[in-house]
């Protein structure tokens, strides 16, 4: 429910309808063969289209002297390549993973940005299924590279942190590392992005709805303060959206680096 869809205001005899989990549940836009397609799915699909269109438009006819769109595309591509992939994996090893990491960064960022786009007004990554799906892709890549690089026995040593110099604490450490790497790592990778976007959207909703609710009589003063907080939180959310995309890809790079690192 949007703030202006109710006539409820302070001092009018009705309570404050606080935002909650119901604001993250959407009715299907349409159903095909029992499959429900809702607003977050549409925004995720649009995010894919935006990313593909942008890089196609920027590099489809690349020129020696780049135009404005190509310059922006090169700056974004180079930011992920040098600032994330090369720093974690090195230039030689990391070059093959640049396209995947660039795509991942901009896809996550665009899905986050829908939160402050009028009409859309919803961050796709605040639905746990989307961060979980992306984290699963990174997880599968990490496991695949680990076994490919080190073989079966070497991969198990890598995953469990095997180091015979640890002596009697080694079995305990191996159990902890095993569960940490195979279960906790992908879980936290997804939840970190989800929780930040969920909380940020809920805060913006809270101040937006409160601004409308307080807009009555003397409450007008408080409504103004709440509206200012809405603007502040929206600006802060813009920063968080980019940071969360950065952190998600940074962790993905670190996981790949761990899979390719030589075990000692």
N, C-alpha and C positions, 0 to 999 in steps of 0.2 A: 504494500500500500504506500502511495506517495503522500507526502505531508499535506498537500493541498486537496487530497481526496476526502477529507473529513472537515466538518464544521466545528469540531471540538476544540475549545480554547480554555485557557485558565479562567477561573471565576465564572464559568458557564455551567457548572454542575457536572462536568464529566472529567474522568481521570486521564492521565497521560498514557497514551498507547505507545509504550516503549518498543523500539525495534528489537528484534530477536531472531531466532532461527527461522521463523516463518518468512523472513525477508530473503532467505536464501533458497526457498523452495518455489519453483516455477511450474505453472501449468503448461502442458505441452502445446506448442504452436500448431502441431498437426501430428497425426499418427499414421504410419505406413506399415502394414503387416504386423501390427502389435508393437512396433518400435516407435517410441515417443521422442519427438524432436522438440527441444525447448530452447529458451533464450540463451543460456550459457553455451549450448552446442552451436547455435547460430553464430554467436560472437567468436567462438573458437574457430569456426570455419572461415569467418570473415578475417580473423587474424592471420590465418594461413594465406588467404588471398592477398592481404595487404603486404605481407612479407615477400611473397612471390612477385607481386606486381612491382614493388619498390626496387628490388634488385634486378628485375628484368628491365625496368625502365632506366635504371642507373647504369647497367653494364651490358644491356642488349646490343647497343651500338657504341661501345666505348671508344673514346677519342683520345689522341695524344694530349691535346689541350682539353681537359675535362670541362663540361658544363656544370651548372650549380648542383643538379641532382647527382651527377656522377661524383662530384667532389664530396657531397654529403655521404654517399654510399661508400666511397673509398675511406673516408674518415671513420665511419662506423665499423667497416670491415677491418681496417688497420688497428682500431682500438681493441677489438677482441683478439685479433691475431697476435699483436705485440704485447698488449697489456695483460692478457690472460693465458693464451695458449703457449706462446714462446717462453713466458716467465716460468710456467710450470713444467713444460716438456722440452724446451729448447727448440731452436729453429729447425734443425734437421729432423728430429723425431716428431715434432709437433705439427709440421706443415700438412700432413695427411689428415689431421683431425680438425683443421681450421674450418672447412665448410660446415661440418656438423656443429661445432661450437658457435659459429656465427649465427647459423639458423636457429639454434636453441636459444641464444641470447635474445635475438630480436623477436622470436615467437613468444617467449615468456614476457618480454617487455610490453609488447602490443597487447597481450591478454590482460596485463596489469592496467594498462592505460585506459581501457574501456571504463574504468571506474569513474573517471572525471570527464568522459565524453557525454554531452547531453543526449538524452533519449536512451542510450545504452546504459550508462550509469551503473555499471556492475563489473567488478574485476573477475574474470573467468577463473583465475587461480584461487579464488576464495571457495571454490568447490573442490574438495579434496581429490576427486577422481582425476582431475587434470594434472596437478603436480605429481600425483602418484604415478600416472602413466608416463610422464616425462622422466621421473626418477627411475622407473623400471627400465626404460631404454638405456639410461646411463649405467644402471646396475648390470644389465645383460652384457653391455659392452665391456664393463670392468671384469666380469667373470670370464668372458670369452678371451680377452687379452691376457688375463692372468694365466689361464691354462695353456694358451697358445705360446706364450713367452717362456714359461717355466716347466711345462710338462705337468703330469698329474701329481707326482710327489712334490716337485718344486712349488707348484701352485698351492698345495695344502700347507706347505711350510710358510709360504708368503701370507696366506689367509690367517693362519693361526699364530703367526709371529714366532715361529720355532727358532730357538737359540739355545743350544745345549749348554752354553756357558752360564745360563741362569740357574742351573742346578735344580734343587728340589721344588722351586716355585714354578718351574716350567709347565707342568701339567695344568696348574691353576690358570696360568697366563694364557695357555693355548685355548682353554675352554672360553675364557673371557674374550679373547681376540676373535675366536670363531663366531660367537654370537654377536659380537660388536660389528664385525665386518659383513656378515651374511644376513643379519636381521635388523640390527639397530641402525646401521649406516643408511640403507635405502629408506627406512622409516623416517629418520630425522631429516634426510635430504628433502623429502616431500613435505613433511610437516612444517619445516622452517618457512618455506615459501607460503604454504597454505595459511598458517597461523598469522603471519604478518599481514597478508592481504585481507583475511577475514576480519581481524581486529581493526584494521584501518578503515575498512568499509563500514563496519558497525559504528565506529566513532563518528564518521561523517554523517551517517544516517541519524544518529542520536542528536547531534547538534542541529541538523536540518529540520527534523521533526519538532525539536524543542523550540526552534525559532518560530515556527508556525503556531505551535501550541501556546506560546507565551504572548502572542500578538493580540493582546486584549487589555484594555484599560491601562493600569499602571505597569502591567507586565510588558508593555511596549519597550521599556528600558532594558529589561532582561532579554527580550527578544533580540534587541540590537547587539547585545554582548554575545548572545548565542550565535547570531549570524556572523559576527566577526570571527568567532572560533571556527565556524564552518569554513570560512575562507582560509584561515590559518591551517586547519587540518587538511584541506584540499591541497594547499601548496606543499605542506609537509609530505602528503601522500605521493605527490609527484616525485619527490626525492626518494622516498622509500621504494616506489615502483622500479626505478632504475637500479637502486642498490640491490634489491632482491633478485633482479635478473642477473646482475653482476655476480652476486654471491652464489647463486644456483650454478652458473657456468664455471665459476672459480672452483667450486667443490667438484664438479664433473671433471675438470682438468686435473685436479689433485688425485682423484680416484684413478684416472687413466695413468697418471705418472706413477702411482703406487703399483699398478699392475705391471708396468714396464720396467720398474726399478729392479736392479740385481739384488737377489737375496743374499744376505751375509750371515 
